[in-house]
Amino acid sequence: MVKGHLEAGTLRDVLSRWCPIFQGYHLYYPSRRHHSPAFGALVEALRYREG
């Protein structure tokens, strides 16, 4: 979102050592109504971690 501003020099990156690059979680969500218990446990674990 700020790449253009950084390249133009209007913004300066000052904490890059403490800002690791993380693309986030990518999760396939099955289309069927009833998913497996293991999938449900994974979704709940990720919700707990993000919240």
ChimeraX commands (.cxc) that place a marker at each C-alpha (Angstrom):
marker #1 position 0.00,0.00,0.00 radius 0.5
marker #1 position 2.86,2.40,0.65 radius 0.5
marker #1 position 5.42,1.12,-1.86 radius 0.5
marker #1 position 4.94,4.09,-4.19 radius 0.5
marker #1 position 5.40,6.57,-1.36 radius 0.5
marker #1 position 8.55,4.80,-0.17 radius 0.5
marker #1 position 9.97,4.82,-3.70 radius 0.5
marker #1 position 9.06,8.49,-4.15 radius 0.5
marker #1 position 10.73,9.40,-0.87 radius 0.5
marker #1 position 7.62,10.90,0.74 radius 0.5
marker #1 position 7.73,8.12,3.34 radius 0.5
marker #1 position 10.76,6.62,5.02 radius 0.5
marker #1 position 11.08,3.08,6.37 radius 0.5
marker #1 position 12.40,3.38,9.93 radius 0.5
marker #1 position 11.56,0.06,11.62 radius 0.5
marker #1 position 12.27,-2.47,8.87 radius 0.5
marker #1 position 14.36,-4.68,11.19 radius 0.5
marker #1 position 11.31,-5.22,13.40 radius 0.5
marker #1 position 8.74,-5.70,10.64 radius 0.5
marker #1 position 9.01,-9.22,9.23 radius 0.5
marker #1 position 7.21,-9.89,5.97 radius 0.5
marker #1 position 4.22,-12.15,6.50 radius 0.5
marker #1 position 1.67,-12.81,3.80 radius 0.5
marker #1 position -0.93,-14.22,6.17 radius 0.5
marker #1 position -2.75,-17.49,6.27 radius 0.5
marker #1 position -4.35,-18.97,3.18 radius 0.5
marker #1 position -6.95,-21.59,3.84 radius 0.5
marker #1 position -9.16,-23.62,1.53 radius 0.5
marker #1 position -12.70,-23.64,2.87 radius 0.5
marker #1 position -14.68,-26.64,1.63 radius 0.5
marker #1 position -18.01,-25.93,-0.03 radius 0.5
marker #1 position -19.85,-28.80,1.61 radius 0.5
marker #1 position -21.97,-28.01,4.63 radius 0.5
marker #1 position -20.40,-30.50,7.06 radius 0.5
marker #1 position -16.62,-30.35,7.23 radius 0.5
marker #1 position -14.34,-32.74,9.08 radius 0.5
marker #1 position -13.64,-32.33,12.81 radius 0.5
marker #1 position -9.95,-31.78,12.03 radius 0.5
marker #1 position -10.78,-28.89,9.69 radius 0.5
marker #1 position -13.08,-27.36,12.32 radius 0.5
marker #1 position -10.34,-27.60,14.95 radius 0.5
marker #1 position -7.87,-25.87,12.61 radius 0.5
marker #1 position -10.29,-23.03,11.89 radius 0.5
marker #1 position -10.97,-22.53,15.60 radius 0.5
marker #1 position -7.25,-22.55,16.40 radius 0.5
marker #1 position -6.57,-19.89,13.76 radius 0.5
marker #1 position -9.47,-17.76,15.01 radius 0.5
marker #1 position -8.15,-17.98,18.56 radius 0.5
marker #1 position -4.64,-17.01,17.44 radius 0.5
marker #1 position -5.82,-13.99,15.39 radius 0.5
marker #1 position -8.27,-12.71,18.03 radius 0.5
marker link #1:1,2 radius 0.2
marker link #1:2,3 radius 0.2
marker link #1:3,4 radius 0.2
marker link #1:4,5 radius 0.2
marker link #1:5,6 radius 0.2
marker link #1:6,7 radius 0.2
marker link #1:7,8 radius 0.2
marker link #1:8,9 radius 0.2
marker link #1:9,10 radius 0.2
marker link #1:10,11 radius 0.2
marker link #1:11,12 radius 0.2
marker link #1:12,13 radius 0.2
marker link #1:13,14 radius 0.2
marker link #1:14,15 radius 0.2
marker link #1:15,16 radius 0.2
marker link #1:16,17 radius 0.2
marker link #1:17,18 radius 0.2
marker link #1:18,19 radius 0.2
marker link #1:19,20 radius 0.2
marker link #1:20,21 radius 0.2
marker link #1:21,22 radius 0.2
marker link #1:22,23 radius 0.2
marker link #1:23,24 radius 0.2
marker link #1:24,25 radius 0.2
marker link #1:25,26 radius 0.2
marker link #1:26,27 radius 0.2
marker link #1:27,28 radius 0.2
marker link #1:28,29 radius 0.2
marker link #1:29,30 radius 0.2
marker link #1:30,31 radius 0.2
marker link #1:31,32 radius 0.2
marker link #1:32,33 radius 0.2
marker link #1:33,34 radius 0.2
marker link #1:34,35 radius 0.2
marker link #1:35,36 radius 0.2
marker link #1:36,37 radius 0.2
marker link #1:37,38 radius 0.2
marker link #1:38,39 radius 0.2
marker link #1:39,40 radius 0.2
marker link #1:40,41 radius 0.2
marker link #1:41,42 radius 0.2
marker link #1:42,43 radius 0.2
marker link #1:43,44 radius 0.2
marker link #1:44,45 radius 0.2
marker link #1:45,46 radius 0.2
marker link #1:46,47 radius 0.2
marker link #1:47,48 radius 0.2
marker link #1:48,49 radius 0.2
marker link #1:49,50 radius 0.2
marker link #1:50,51 radius 0.2
view
